[in-house]
Amino acid sequence: MKKVLAVMLAAIMLFALAACGGNGGTGDDKGMSESPIAEVALNIDYEVPADFKIGFICLHDENSTYDKNFLNAVDTIKEALKLTDEQVIVRVNVPEGNECYVAAKDLVTEGCKIVFANSFGHEDFMIQAAKEFPEVEFCHATGTKAHTEGVDNYHNAFASIYEGRYLAGVAAGMKLNEMIAAGQFTAEEAKMGYVGAFTYAEVISGYTSFYLGAKSVCPTVTMDVQFTGSWYDATEEKNAAEALIANGCKLISQHADSMGAPGACEAKGIPNVSYNGSTYESCYETFIISSAINWAPYYNYIIGQYAKGEEIAADWCGGIAEGSVVLTGINQGVAAEGTFEKIQALVEEIKAGTLNVFDTATFTVGGKALKSYKADVDTDAAYKADTQVIKDGFFHESEYRSAPYFDLRIDGITLLNEKF
């Protein structure tokens, strides 16, 4: 039995430049700062059985920034627990179809005690496997059904990434203000573009929180969203970014997994806020900041619960405080002056509960402020709204289940194509 008792290990950021430079504080005038979110340690207070194995199923491979985040977190927890190659089995490029069930079944056959899958469309096949193998724990990122399915060994997880996107949006808004002050365009022309994958609540929650962050410092900002109909399509993401730029967008962000949009921004000289990792090395003239989910704290949680013989929650959602929401450092050659300090202060407000990303006083829908709203939390085939999610003056995202359910179309954001 491998003994790893009361060890505190710094959680490795999911991308190389998340806290790069080692300069302390904000670093030099040019180059990358440290991350404005302090690192959170992994608390490993359990023993891992000698026969323990865990399997991971990923939709794509390391070429997808989304999947690379999961894979980097696998490396982090593997090193932290001193797991061998035989104890950690990874399957990549597993489609959202029966292939997922087959992969899960194979991982059980290979002796895995926990099987984890990372894409929304994997869910039904993970549930199928969980029902067939009740002695194995099946954990799934971005899913919606664990809290209603009633399968004891099936679990969902996500993170409050809307916190990170909001903070990245603040960096975007500050950059717009700098460009307005420099006379590059007027305040009324402050329009951002956003490359989205699908019109799922996860994407809506993400682009809305990003917009609200920008609007908190640049009140005249508007935003256009162009959807690609794919989580990972470099060509479509590049085309979407180029279309947004041609439509007058002065800054681009994304919820998509390739370098298509950041590359288009670098080619056109348009500031960019990326997602799931720093693009500084390849887009150093336009990259500002990036937010991401760090999955290592969740891996640590599920392995620890298994090792201690304790129940794994049906839904788990980590935030900044848990180290699950992270930011890269800030590209100080592109970001507006004072961005590091501003975000660092807001991080403390989020942690203290004095800043709520979806504060209903900060947005309207159809010109009206909302006092109540029912969302589709207990997902069914009809996607029927079932849960009151606004109380105490803000929308309570990821509280009633881990996966996002914010699906409001707020004023100031224009969807250019809604077919996806």
Summary of the structure (lengths in Angstrom):
residues: 420
radius of gyration: 20.8
end to end distance: 49.5
largest distance: 65.1
contacts: 1535
relative contact order: 0.16
helix: 34%
strand: 20%
